Amino acid sequence: MGLIENEFIKFMQKFDAHPFEMVINGDVYKRQVHKIGEGDPTFSILVNKVPSVVDMLTSTSITLGEAYMNGDIQIQGDLYQALNMFLGQMGKFSTDQNKLKKLIFTSMSKKNQQKEVSSHYDIGNDFYKLWLDETMSYSCGYFAHEIDTLYQAQCNKVHRILDKMDLKEGMSILDIGCGWGFLLIEAAKKYKVKGMGITLSHEQKAKFEERIKAEGLEDYLEVQLLDYRDLPKTGRMFDRIVSVGMLEHVGRGNYGEYLKAAKSVLVPGGIFVLHFISSLKEYPGDAWIKKYIFPGGVVPSLREIIQEASEQNYYTLDVESLRRHYNKTLLCWNKNFQAHRDEVVAMFDEKFARMWELYLCSCAATFWNGVIDLHQIVFTNGVNNDLPMTRWY
């Protein structure tokens, strides 16, 4: 066994919290089997090409992620369970932030963030249709009951948010980062409110406009390609604002501007429901996710958003964690994805399919391990003494 193999095995031996085995090279006569951790292995890693430890020290996440994407590493067993074990030990990962500075700390300009959003959400509506549910909701569901389907969970989530907004007929609502528009469609149908959605994705805008027309809601809803920073220029005012899964694309240096822009179009006392992936502390984010899935994406901590909101005179009425709901949502997405995997390979290629299943399963694992969380915050723009004194949802 050579120096490269020895260094790699030594590096991997520190991930010993749960037992697994590594099989170096596939030849049955030459392969080397190494057991790591105490107890019976729950999965095996087949190493067809040994990664460089120098690369592992620069970024464990990128090196192992690319090795999986390229087929240099394969998992025998459940991919999610394997990632659950590794990502529960993320403190043992290495990241050289100096070498990866341009990747980790990207520009927060409008032009760059437009490009970053398009790189993910404009892959194609046909692709997302394969593994999202009928609502085309690409965010955490709410599993009110153990037997809820993904579709039911997404409907639950939307109506829970609408309930938190205390909507009344005739109100106006703004959805910042509206996606394919299901939330606004449900709001218009149930409460007869007028709504505007904004997005930076051409694909999402086109689909949302199609749905508005199909539902006959042209008098109630509209969608615009608009950066949140341009909201003050619209001269519009809204009774309610909602933003689901958008804050993660804003960037740490822009949180203040984001909340200020929302405040500028929210009536005094108006409700703002903010739904976002969060973390315990202010981490720069995972290098592999930034390189391949969400360029420029940053997960905010709950405390920094609460603090920034307080500085701008937002009052915090309620905070709810949906961490385990997102774990289950992602596992549902992966199940759907696997059912259509051959179609994905035909659309793109095997490398893309491996990348996407790694993304879905790794995110599910990070939610399960508490590496990241999901929070919904109910704010009011200044004091509002007209709302019920107890939770009305």
N, C-alpha and C positions, 0 to 999 in steps of 0.2 A: 504494500500500500504506500502510495507516494505522499510527499509533503502536503500537497494541496488537499488530498483526502483527509489526512490527519488533522489539519488545521480546521477543516470544515466540521468534522466530527466533534472536535474539541469545542468549537463555537456552539454547536447544537446541543451539547450535553448539558448546558445550563438551563435548558427548557425541560426540566425534569419533574415538574409538579404532577404530571400525569404520564403514565407509561405509554410509549410507542416504540416502534422499531424503524430503523433506517436501513434500506437496502441499497448499497452502492453498486451501480452498474447492473444491467439486466441479465447478463449472461449467467445461466444457472450454474455453470461450472466455475465461474470466477467471482460471482457476486459475494459481497461482504455484508453480513447482517450485524447490525449494532443495535442492541436494546438500550433504551434510555428511560430512566425512571423506574420506580419500584412497582411490581405487580405485572399482571398480564397486559400486553400491549392492546390498545383499543383501535389502533389503525397503523398503517405502514406508509412510510414515505419512500417511493422508488426514485432514486437519484440516477437519472440517465446521463447527466452532465453536471459535474460538481461545480457549484458556484464559487467564485473567488471570495475569500474571507476579507480581502481588502475592500471589495464592493459591499460585503455584508456590514463592515464597520462604517462605511459611508452611509448606507441606508439598508438596514435589514429588510425593511418593508418593500422597497423597490426591488432589491435583488431577489428575494424569494417570490415576490409577485410576478416579476418578469420570467423567472424560471418556470413558474407554473403556467403562465401564458404560453410560453414557447414549448411546453411539453418536456422541458429538461427535468422537471420534478412532477411526479404524479402521486395522487393519494389513493391508496387502497383502503376503502372504508368510507365513512360519511365525511364529506368535505366540511360541512358546517361544524360537526363535532371536533374535527381536527383543528379548525380555525378557532373554535371556542377554547380549546386547550391553549393554543399559542397566544391568542390575543388576551387571554386572562393573565399573561405574563409579559405584557407590553413594556414593563419597566426594564426588561432585559434586552429590548431592541436597541440598536445603535442608530443614531442619526447625526451626521456631521452637518450642522446648520450653516457653517461657513461655506462648505463646498456646494451646498444645495440652496444657497441664498436666493438665487434668481427664481428657483422653482417654488420655494416656500413663501417668499415675500414678493408677491407680484404687484403690478401696478393696479391702483384702485380707480383709474380714470374711467370715464364713461365708455370710451372707445374700446378699451381693453376688456372691461366687464361685459360689454355687449358681445364681444367675440367669445368670451369664456362661457356665457350662458348659451349662446348658439351652438357651441361645440358639444353640449350635452343634450339640450332639449330639441334641437333641430336635426337629430339623427334620423327622424322620420316617424310620423304618426303610426304608420303600419307596423313598425317595430314595437312601439309601446303598446299597441292594441293586443299584441300576442300574449302579454303576461300581466298587464294591468286588468282590473275588473271593468265591468260595463260603464262605470261612472268616469273612467279615465282619470282617477284620482291618484296622483303620484306623491302621496304623503301618508303619514301614519293613520291607520284606521283605529276605531274604538270598538273593542270586542266587549260589548255589554254582557254577553252571555257566552259561555264556553263553546256552544254549538254554532255561534254566528259564522256565516260565510264571510269571505273577503268583501263581497258586495255589500252585505248587511253592515259590516264593520265600517266601511267607508260612508255609507248613508248615516250610520250612527254618529260618526265623527262630525260630518257636516251639520247635522241637526243639533248636535250638542253645542257646536260653535254658534249656530244661529240662535239657540236658546240663550247662550251667554250674552249675546248682543242685545237682548231685550227689544227685538224689532217690533215695530208697529206699522200698520198699513200707511203707505204714503211716504215713509222715510226714504232717505237716500243712503246708499252704501258703496264704499270703495273697496275693491279687492286688489291689494298690491302684490303682484306676482300671481295672477289669477289662474295660471295653468290652462287647462282645457275648459274651464268655466262651470263645472258642476255645482260648486257652492253658490254662485250667483244665480244660476238657473233655479235651484231649489228655493233660494230666498225669494225670488220674484214670483214663483208659483205659489208658495205657501203664504207669503205675507204681502204680496203686491207692492213690494218696494221697488224703487228704481236704482239700478246699479251700474257702476262702471268698473271694468277690469283693466289692469295694465300689465303688460308683459313685454319682454325683449325677444321673445321667440316668435318668428314668423309662422312656424308650423302650428303652434298653440293658438295664435290669433286666428288663423284660417279655420281651424277646427271649431273654435268657440263661435265664430261668426256663423258657421254652418249649423251649429246646434241652436243658436238663437233663432235662426230662421225656421228650423224644423219645429221648434217649440212655439212659434208664433209670438215671440217675446220682443219683437223689434221696438215696441213702444216702452219697454221697461229696461232693456239692457244694451250696453255698448262695450266695445273692447278697443283699446288703443295700444299701439306700440309706443311705449313711453317709459323713460327712465324716471325712477322715483324722485330724482333730484330736480326734475322739471315740473313736479306737481304744483309748487307755488305759482308758477307762471300760468297755470290753467284758469286761475280765478274762481275755481269751483269750491264749494263747501259741502261736506257730507255729515250726516248724523251719526254714521257708524263707519269704522274702518276695520278690515280684517286683513291679515297677512299670514299665509300658511306656507312654510318652507321656503321663504324668500330671504330671510335675514342671514342665512348661511352664505349667501352670495355677495353680501354687502361689503364685508371686509372690516377688520377691527378698527381701522382709522376712520371709518365712515358711519359708525353707529349713531353718533351724535347728529350728523347731518340727516341720516335716515329718519330718526325720531322727530327731528325738527321739521322735515318736509311733511311728514304725516300730520303733525300738529297744526301746520299752517292751513290744512284743508279740512280739519275736524272741528265741528262746532264746539263752543264751550260746554263742558259737561258730557260731551259725546264719548261713546265707548270705543275702545280700540282693543281688539282681541289679537294677540300676537302668538303665533304657534311656530316653534322653531326647535331644531336640534341644538342641544346645549352640552356643556361640559362642566365639571366641578371647578376647574381653574382655566386660566388663559393660555391654552396650548397653541402652538403654531399650526398643528394639523398633521395628518399623515401624508408622508411624501408620495407614496404610491397612488393614493386617492387623488392628490393634487396633480400628479403627472398624467393619469389615465382617465379619471372619472370626472372630477369637479375641479378644473383648473381655477386657481384663485380662491377656492372655497375655504372658509374659516368657520369653525364652530365656536360661537360665543359662549362665555360662561353665563350662568344665570345671574350671578351677582353683578357683573359689569353692566348687564342690560337694566337691571333694577336700579342701579346707581345712576346710570346715564338718564334713565327715564325720570328719576326723582329730580335731577338737575333741571329738567325741562318742565317741571310742575305737572307731570303725569302722576296720578294717584293709583296705587296698586290695590285692586279689590280682591284678586284671587290668583293663585298659582297652582297649577295641577301638573303632575308628572304622568306621562304616558309611555315611559321607557319600555315596559314589557309589552305594551300594545304594538310598539314599533318592531320589536323582535319578532312577534307573531306575524305582523304584516309582511316583513321581509321574507320570512319562511314561506308564506303563501305566495309571494311573488316568485320566489325561486322554484317552488313546485310548478307554477304555471310556466315559468321559463323552461324548465327541464322538459315539460310536455311538448314544447314547441322548439326544442333546441335544434333539431335538424333544419327547421325553417330559418332559424337565426344564422346557422352556418351557411345556408344557401344565400341569404341576404348579404352576409359579410364574409366571414371565414371562421375556421376553427379557433384561431387565436383570439378573435373578438368574443366568441362564445365563452371561451375559458376566462377571459378577462371579466365578462359580465357576471358569470356565476361566482367568480371570486369576489367581486364587488358585493353582490347580494348576500352571500354567506358571511363574508367578513363583517359587513355592517350589522347583520343579525347577531353575530357573536359579540361585537363591541357593545351593543345595547344590552345583551344578556349579562355581560361582565361589568356593566356600569362605567365603561370607558367613556361612553357618551349617553346622553339622556334626551328626553323630549319634553319640553314644557309649553304649556299654554298659560299666558298671562292675560288677565283682564285689567286694562287700564281705563281710567277716565281722564279726559282733558280738563284738569283742574277738579275742583270739588263738585260732586253731584249728590245732592240730598234728596233727589226724587226717586231714586231706585229703591227697591225693597231692602229692608235691613238685613235680611237673611238670604241665603242662596235661593234663587228662583228657578234653578235648573238642576 
